[in-house]
Amino acid sequence: MNNKQLLKIMPESTQLPYYVDTASGRVITREASNLPFVYWPNGLPCVEANAYMLKLWSKHLSRRTRGGTIAEYAKNISPIIRFCFNNKINFTELTDNRFTQFINSLNIRTTAGDSIRTTNSILTIGRRTIAFLSFIEEYHFIDNLIGSQGCSIVIESKSFSFYTKSGQNKKLYWHHSSFPQPSPIKSKSPVSIDVVKKLKLSALKTSDKHLRLRRKVMLFAYEITGGRRVEIVHLKVKDIIEALNTNDSSPLLSMFTAKKGKIRKVPVPRGFLQDCMFYVDMSRKRIIRNTIGLKNDHGYLLINHRTGKPLKAETLTGEMNRLCQISNVDTSLGHGHLFRHGFITRIMVDLISRHNINNKDEFRRALINSEALKLELQQYTGHSNSTSLDTYIDLAFNEITNYKETMSTVMVIRSTELMFEKLILETEEAALHNTITSDVIDKMQTIIHQFRESVLMNNED
């Protein structure tokens, strides 16, 4: 059986017809970069699946980072496309028995007897397939393919409860009798301090100076901003400069938010911003000049050192994996997103302390009832739904013991830790690369000056 991926991502410049201007008769197009194009296993386009992609495109779902949310939908309906192709049937010819057979076929096992997919993955595929088949009904103008009564595939409506400021709410979802029971969601712990230190030391061992500087900025960006990988590659030099030009003890850095496409402000130590500018002055400017030219500078902080183009999110993942390999750290323990878990957990601890919150339930109620608290969390983390923060609430209360610092003191502590860490890193880098002693001394004096400036500003606040 051919198991090649059934989709390709359209290029950045893709434009698709959107509507016809009746006054001029001109076809108006809309940008469709990174929209998935879906195929049957024999390489022919799957018309119904691509019509479904267009429907998702019309809803303005995310296509960032190789197709984004729409690509996830395409991947989740790929198994039913493959199933129908292998069984030589149309989507409209599916029956309840066939659908049950399809769901059971998803539970593939290795020769050792281990499941390739988790039950939660099977549930996601099953529910996305139901949504796709509902679209098939609409596309073919039929009403008896899938539904709760009198249909070829019988599904039932279920619901779960959640709480908002307005009280208890219910969300409906579709269920089929063949669906497995959901497995418990395993929460990932934040990246450990030991792993962070190992990754930073491995970054210092990079022989290429420009790559070494970029890796240091990347690691600090993950740690200090709590950004998703796509958000970190969207950091811009002008925003770094703008934050540096303020008089705040913890300048607010503008960050693109992946889920909503909006901009949020995240407080960061001044030393981090100056590290970014050191990379800009020592590496980035020279590379841009020698590749795309300064006139064509796109403004993104992290760049491909061969082409001068903005760094892709996938490159960050590859870089983190390489640093893990050098450090002898399992990639699952040094994944970039675990830095985000650590960042959000620290933010939670800060908020719990500042608002004198005593337990988890009290904090959850505060999130529901306090617009100010909710907005503050959204500003720092980029989460649009406070219910998705439950895991971090548990992690934060596990770390809250004896934690009674104010927010300004917390920032001083972070600045202190960052200063000593940078001093250690600079001396180790000097030893590794035989840096001239006077240069090392100048760097250390700069770091100490930055720290003094940060402490003075915090005391003024």
N, C-alpha and C positions, 0 to 999 in steps of 0.2 A: 504493500500500500504506500502511495506517495504521501509523505508527511510534510512536504514543504509548506511554508506559510502561504496562506491564501490571500494576502493583501500586499499592496505596495503603497508607499506614501508619495503623494503628488509633490512636485518640486515647489520651492518657495514662490515662484512667479505665477503660479496657477490662478487663472481667473475663470469664473463660470457665469453663464447667463443668469441674471437675477429677475429682471422683468423687462417689458417693452414699453418705452416711452410712446404713448399713443399720439402725442402731438407731433413728434418728429419721426416716429417709426423706428427709432434707434434702439438697439438691444443694450440694456444697461447691465454691466457685469459686476460681480462682487468677488473680492479676494477669497481664494479657497486653498491657500498654501497648507501643505501637510494634511490634506484630506485623504483618508484611505480609499483606495480603489480595490474592490474585492473580485476575486476570480474563483471559478470552479477549479477542482483539482487538475483538470485537463488544460488549464491555461486560458479558457474562454471567460470573458467577463460574466459575472453573475448579475443579471439585470435587476432582479428584485433586491438583492443585498445592496447594490449601489444606489438604488432608489431610496433605500432605508438610510444610507449614509447621507444622502442629500437632505432627507427630512431632519436628521440630527444636525446637519450643517445649518439648516434654516433656523434652528433653535439656538444657534450661537454657542454650542458646546465647545469646550476647549480643544484646540488642535496643537497646542504647543508641545514641544519635545516629542517629535516623531508621531504626531497624530493625536496626542493627548487622550482625552476622555473618549472621543469618537473612535480612536484606534482600539481602545479597550473594548468598546462595544463590538467592533469588527472581529476582534480576536475571540470574543465570547460567542459569536454566532457562527464562527468558522466550523466548529464540530458538527452543527446541524447541516451545514452546506456539504461537508464531507460525507455525512451519513446518508443524505438523500442521493448524492452522486453515486456512492458505492452500492446503494440499494436500487438505483435506477428508478427513482420516484420523484415527482414534483413536490414542492412544499405543500401544495393544496391537497395532495394525496395522503398526507400523514394521518394516522389514526391514533386512538388512545394506546393501542397495543404497540404500534410503531414508536410512539413517543416514549413509552416505558422502556422499550428495547434500547432506544437512543440514550436515555439517562443512565441505564445500567452499563452501557458500553463506555461511559465516561470513567468508570471505576477501573482503570487499567492498572495492572500490577506488574512489578518487575519479576524477574526469575526468582528473586529472594522472597517474593510474596508481599513486598511493600507497595502501598498505593502511590502512584505517580501524582495524583491530584488529591487534595484534601477534600473532605466533605463540604466545607464552606466554598471551595472553588467550584465544585459540582453544582451547588445551589445557585451560585452566581451565574454560571453558564445556563442552568435551567430557567432561571427567572428572566435573564436577558433573551433567551430563546422564545419564551412566552410573549415578551414584548414585540419581538421580531415577527412572530406568527400573527399577532394581532394586527401588525402593519400589513402583513400579507393579505389578510381579509380585506382591509381597506383598499389595498392596491388592486386586488382582483374583483372588487365589488361583490364579495360574498359575506355571509354572516353566520355560517355554521361550521367553520373550521375549528375554532377554539373558544370556549366559554363555559359558563357554569351549568347550562342546560341545553339539551338537544344538539350538541356539537360533536364533531369527530373526536376532538380531544377535550376531555372534561377537566376543568380546573375549578378550584374554590377560592373564595376571597377570605383572607385572614387579616388580622390587625395586631399591632402592638401599641402600647401606651407610652407616652413621654410627657414631660412637664415643661411648660413655658410660663412666662409671666402671666398669661391669661388663664392658666390652670392646666388641667389634664387634657392632652390631645391624643388622637389616634392616627396612625398611619396604616393605610391598607396596602396589602401586597397579595400576589397570586401564588397559589400552592397547587402542586400536583401530587397524587398519591405515591408516585414513584420517587419523590424527592427524599434523600437521606436526612436523618436528624442532624442539625447543625452541631459542629464540634465547638468546644470552648475556644474563644479567641485568646491566643497567647500574647500577652502584653510584653513588649520589648523593653528591657531596662536601658537607661541612658548609658552612653559610652562611659567607660571607667576612666579614672584619672591616669591609671597605669598605661592603658592603651593610648590615650592622648599623648603622653610623654614619649612612648615608643615611636609613634607616628611622626612626631616633631623631630626626634633625633634622626629618624630615617630620612626625613626631608633634608636635614643638614648634610647628609652624606652624598647628596646629589652633586656630581662633579660639575655639571653645566651650571654656571652662575645664574643665568636668567631663569632656568627651570627651577633652581633652588629657591630663588626669590618668589616665584609664582606659587610654588607649593606651600611656602610659609604663609603667604597671604591667603591662599585657599583654606588652609587648616584653621587660621585665626578667624576667617570669615564664617566658617561653619560653627566654630565655638562661640564667637562673640555675638553674631547676629541671629543665630538660630534659624537661618534661612534654608529653604529647600534648595536643591541643587540648581533648579531652573531660576530661582531667585538670585542666587549667588552669581551666576553667569550674566545676569541682567544688571549687576552693579555698574554704575557709571562714574567716570572720573569726575565729571562736573558736580555730582552729588557728594563725592568725597571732599572736594574743595569747598563746596558750600557749607558742609558740616564743620570743617576745620576753621572756617572764617567766623564762626559764632564764638561767643564768649562763655558758652555753657560748659560746666564741668564735665558733663556727659552729653556731648553733641548728639542731636537727632539726625540719623542717617536715613535718607529716603530709600525705600526698598520696594521694588515691584512685587505684588502679591499674586502668586501663580493661579490660585483658585478663582479669583474675581477680576484679575487684570488691573486692580487698583494700586495706588501707592500708599504705603504705610510708613510711619516714622519709628525707628528703633534707636534707643539710646546706646551709644558705644563709647568705650574709652578713647581719648584723643590719641593715645599711643598706637592704636590699631589704624586709625586714619593716616597717621604719619608713616606707618609701615607700608600702607597702600601707596602713598605718594613716593616713598623710596623706590618701590618697584616700578612706578610710573617713570620716575626720573632716570633710574639706572638701567632699566631694561625695555620697558614698553615703548618709550619715545623712539629709541634707536631702531627697534624692530618695525614699528609702524613706518618710519622714514625709509627703511630699506625694503619694504614689501609693498604695501598699498599706497604709501605716500601720505604725508601729513595733511594734505588737502582733502584726502578721502577718509580721514579718521572718523570712525563710527562712534567713538566715545565710550565703548564698553571697557571696563577695567581689565578683565582677564582675556588674554588673546592667544591665538595659536601662533607659536613662535616661528613657524615656517611660512605661514601665509599672511599673518597680520589680521586675519578675520576674528570675529568674536568666538570665544571658546564655547563649544557645545556642552550641554548638560551631561551627555554620555561620556565626554572626556573627563569630567570630574569623577564620575564613577570609576573609570579606568585608572585614573591617578590614585584614588583611594585604595583600589585593589592592589596596585603596584606597591604602594607604601606599606600595605598590610603584609604583602609577601616578603618585602625587605625586612620587616620587623618581626617576622614569624608570628603574626597575629592572624587569627581566623577572620576572613573578610566579613563574616556575619557579626563580628564583635567590633569592627572598625568601620562599619558602613556610615556614609555621610549623614544619613537621616537620624542615626543614633545621637549625633551631636545636637540635633534639633530637640530630641527627647530631653537631653540634659539641660538645654537652654530653657525650655518651657517649664521643666520641673523647678529650676532655680527661680524663674519668674513667679511661679505659684508660691514657693516658699516666701519670697519677698512680700507678696500680697497678703498671705495668711498672717504674717508677722505684723505688717502695717495696719491691718484692719482688725487685729486681735480676734481672729476667728479660732474657735476652740476645737471643732471637729469637722469631719467630711460633710455631714448633712447640712451643717450650718453654712459651709462654703458653697454647696450646691444651691441652697436657698438664696444666698447672696448673689450668685451668678444670675439666678432667675429674676430677682427683684431689683438689683442695683444696675441701672443703665450705665453709671459711671464706671463701675468695676468691669462690666462686660465690655465696654468700649476700650478700656485700658488693656484688657487681655487681647482683644482683637487687634489693637494697634501694635502690640509687641509680637504676636504670634501669627497673625494673618488668618486665624480661624473665624469662619462666619457663623458657626453653630457651636454654642457653648457645651452642648451635650457631648461633643467629640473630645472634650477635655477631661472626661471622667477618669481616664487612665492616669493622667498627670496629677489629678487631685490625690489619688491613692499614693503615687510615688512621692509627692510633696509631703504628705503627712508622715510617711515613713522616715523622711529626713528632717522633720521639723523639731525634733527633740532638742530642748535647750537653745533653740534658735530665737533670739529676741532682738535682732539688730534692726535699726531703721534703714530706710532705703538709701540715704546718703552714706551711711556707714558701710552698707553692702557694696556700694560703688567704690569706696576707698579700699575695702578689702580686695575687691576684684582688681583694682589698679595696682595694689601692692603685689598680689600674686603674679600679675602680668609682668610687672617690672622685674621681679627676681627671676621669673622664667625666661624673660628676654635676655637678661644678663648672663644667665647660665648658657643659653643657646648661643649667644654671641661669642663667649669664650670657647665653647666647644667647636663652633664653626671655625674660629681662628686657628685652633689646634689642628683641625682636619684639613684646612686649605692653606695653611701657612700665610695667613693674612698679616700685613705689616702692622707692627705693634701700635704705632701712632694712630692708625685708622681705627683699630679696636678700641683704643682709649677714647677717641672722639665719639665713637658710637655709644660707649658706656656713659660718657658725660651727657650725651643727648638724651639717653633713656632716663637718667637720673633727673635731668632738668624737666622732662615731660612729666615724670612722676610727681616732682615737687609742685609743678603747675597744677596738676590734677588735684592734689591734696589741698592746696590753697583755695582752689575754686570750690571744692566741696565744703570747706570750712566757712567760706563766704555765704554759701547757700544755707 
